[in-house]
């Protein structure tokens, strides 16, 4: 019971996860909607590279590790609430955009020039993840949000190796979305713009933070 009380602030994570996956499942499986195809000239010049499947899958560990670290080791709990609020708002806006503007792309290769374990991993990814509802890229949005949160963290920023490794991984994840043909360049740009829109109010209006995660304090 003491352990549950100590880490009760984590309960919002599985609650939001269930909400997100439920809505996302509905969005992915609804029928009778027109899918707006996203295309951008530079997409045709980005080569497919299966090796980027590694950082693409590392995204799951990257985001989870950041949330756990901020929730357990941060001296100031507000850092944790600010991070999960940013991630939550971005992912919720993604769901809203997908509901209002069903979208997809047609960039995946029709065949693979090579046959190796990385290509097998890409085939698996394609089998479990459709090429619809891709704008903006959540992989990109969350990676940028976590990388900046780590770089700005009072403790972590005193360790340049951690900050540089985090930034490098975030950049590789962003690149992986286009090199695996999972996303268009438009999805990447849209995700970065979305993060900027959410980030600057935090910098210009400190009280915005309090409003953003005030609900979490009430809930917990």
C-alpha positions in Angstrom: 0.0 0.0 0.0 2.9 2.4 0.8 4.4 1.6 -2.6 1.0 2.3 -4.4 0.6 5.5 -2.5 4.2 6.6 -3.3 3.7 6.1 -7.0 0.0 6.8 -7.4 0.9 9.6 -9.8 1.6 7.0 -12.4 -2.1 5.9 -12.6 -2.9 8.6 -15.1 -0.6 6.9 -17.6 -2.5 3.5 -18.0 -5.8 5.4 -17.8 -4.8 7.7 -20.7 -3.3 4.7 -22.6 -6.6 2.9 -22.5 -8.5 6.0 -23.7 -6.0 6.6 -26.5 -6.0 3.0 -27.7 -9.8 2.8 -27.6 -10.2 5.9 -29.7 -7.4 5.0 -32.0 -8.9 1.5 -32.6 -12.1 3.2 -33.6 -10.4 5.6 -35.9 -8.4 2.9 -37.6 -11.4 0.5 -38.1 -14.2 2.9 -39.0 -15.6 2.5 -42.5 -17.3 4.8 -45.0 -14.9 7.7 -44.7 -12.8 9.3 -47.4 -9.1 9.0 -46.8 -7.1 12.0 -47.8 -3.8 10.9 -49.3 -0.8 12.9 -48.0 2.0 13.4 -50.5 4.9 15.7 -50.8 7.5 16.0 -53.5 10.6 15.2 -51.4 9.0 11.9 -50.2 9.8 10.4 -53.6 13.5 11.1 -53.1 13.8 9.6 -49.7 15.1 6.0 -50.1 13.8 3.1 -48.2 16.2 1.8 -45.6 15.2 -1.1 -43.4 18.0 -0.5 -40.9 16.0 2.4 -39.4 13.6 -0.2 -38.0 15.9 -0.3 -35.0 15.5 3.3 -33.8 11.8 3.1 -34.8 11.1 0.3 -32.4 13.5 1.9 -29.8 10.9 4.7 -29.6 8.7 2.6 -27.3 11.5 2.1 -24.8 12.6 5.8 -25.2 9.2 7.2 -24.3 8.5 4.7 -21.5 12.0 5.2 -20.0 11.6 9.0 -19.9 8.1 8.8 -18.3 9.4 6.3 -15.6 12.5 8.4 -14.9 10.6 11.7 -14.6 8.0 10.0 -12.4 10.5 8.3 -10.0 13.7 10.2 -10.0 12.8 13.8 -10.6 13.0 15.9 -7.4 10.4 18.2 -8.7 7.2 16.2 -9.6 6.1 19.1 -11.8 8.7 18.0 -14.4 6.8 14.7 -14.6 3.4 16.2 -14.9 4.6 18.7 -17.5 6.0 15.9 -19.6 3.0 13.6 -19.5 0.7 16.5 -20.1 2.6 17.5 -23.2 2.6 14.0 -24.5 -1.1 13.6 -23.6 -2.2 16.8 -25.3 -0.3 16.0 -28.4 -1.6 12.5 -28.7 -5.2 13.7 -28.0 -4.9 16.4 -30.7 -3.6 13.7 -33.1 -6.8 11.7 -32.4 -9.0 14.8 -33.0 -7.2 15.5 -36.3 -7.6 11.9 -37.4 -11.3 12.0 -36.6 -11.9 15.2 -38.5 -9.4 14.7 -41.3 -9.0 10.9 -42.1 -5.6 10.6 -43.8 -3.2 8.1 -45.2 -0.3 7.7 -47.5 0.9 5.4 -50.3 4.7 5.3 -49.9 5.4 1.8 -48.8 7.6 -0.2 -51.2 5.8 -2.9 -53.3 8.8 -5.2 -52.9 12.0 -5.4 -50.9 15.4 -5.4 -52.7 17.0 -7.3 -49.8 16.0 -10.1 -47.5 17.3 -9.9 -44.0 16.2 -9.7 -40.4 15.6 -6.0 -40.6 13.3 -6.4 -43.6 11.5 -9.1 -41.7 11.0 -6.6 -38.8 9.6 -4.0 -41.3 7.2 -6.6 -42.7 6.0 -7.2 -39.2 5.6 -3.5 -38.6 3.6 -3.2 -41.8 1.4 -6.1 -40.8 0.4 -4.5 -37.4 0.3 -0.9 -38.4 -1.7 0.5 -41.3 -0.7 3.4 -43.5 -3.7 5.5 -42.4 -4.1 8.2 -39.8 -0.5 9.3 -40.0 -0.7 13.1 -39.6 1.0 14.4 -37.5 3.5 11.7 -36.6 3.2 10.7 -33.0 6.6 9.1 -33.2 8.1 12.5 -34.1 6.0 14.5 -31.7 6.8 12.4 -28.6 10.5 12.0 -29.5 10.9 15.8 -29.8 9.0 16.4 -26.6 11.1 13.8 -24.6 14.4 15.0 -26.1 13.8 18.6 -25.1 12.4 17.6 -21.7 15.6 15.6 -21.0 17.9 18.5 -22.3 16.1 20.9 -20.0 15.9 18.7 -17.0 17.9 20.3 -14.1 19.7 17.0 -13.3 20.1 15.4 -16.7 21.4 18.4 -18.4 24.5 18.2 -16.1 25.3 15.0 -17.9 26.1 15.9 -21.6 26.5 12.3 -22.6 22.9 11.5 -21.6 21.6 14.6 -23.4 23.6 13.9 -26.5 22.6 10.3 -26.6 19.0 11.2 -26.1 19.1 13.8 -28.9 20.8 11.4 -31.3 18.2 8.8 -30.6 15.4 11.3 -31.1 16.9 12.4 -34.5 17.3 8.8 -35.6 13.7 8.1 -34.7 12.5 11.1 -36.6 14.5 10.0 -39.6 13.2 6.4 -39.3 9.6 7.5 -39.9 10.4 8.7 -43.4 13.1 6.1 -44.3 10.8 3.3 -43.4 8.0 5.0 -45.5 5.8 5.0 -42.4 5.3 8.8 -42.7 5.5 11.6 -45.2 7.8 14.6 -44.7 4.5 16.5 -44.1 3.8 14.3 -41.1 7.2 15.1 -39.6 6.8 18.9 -40.2 3.3 18.8 -38.8 4.4 17.1 -35.6 7.3 19.6 -35.0 4.9 22.5 -35.6 2.4 21.0 -33.2 5.1 20.6 -30.5 6.2 24.3 -31.0 2.6 25.4 -30.6 2.4 23.6 -27.3 6.0 24.5 -26.2 6.0 28.3 -26.4 3.1 28.9 -24.1 5.1 27.0 -21.4 8.1 29.3 -22.0 6.2 32.6 -22.2 3.5 31.9 -19.6 4.8 29.9 -16.6 1.3 29.7 -15.2 0.3 27.7 -18.3 2.1 24.7 -16.7 -0.1 25.0 -13.6 -3.2 25.1 -15.7 -2.1 22.2 -17.9 -1.5 19.7 -15.1 -3.8 21.2 -12.4 -6.3 18.4 -13.2 -3.7 15.8 -12.3 -3.1 17.3 -8.9 -6.9 17.3 -8.2 -7.2 13.7 -9.5 -4.3 12.4 -7.4 
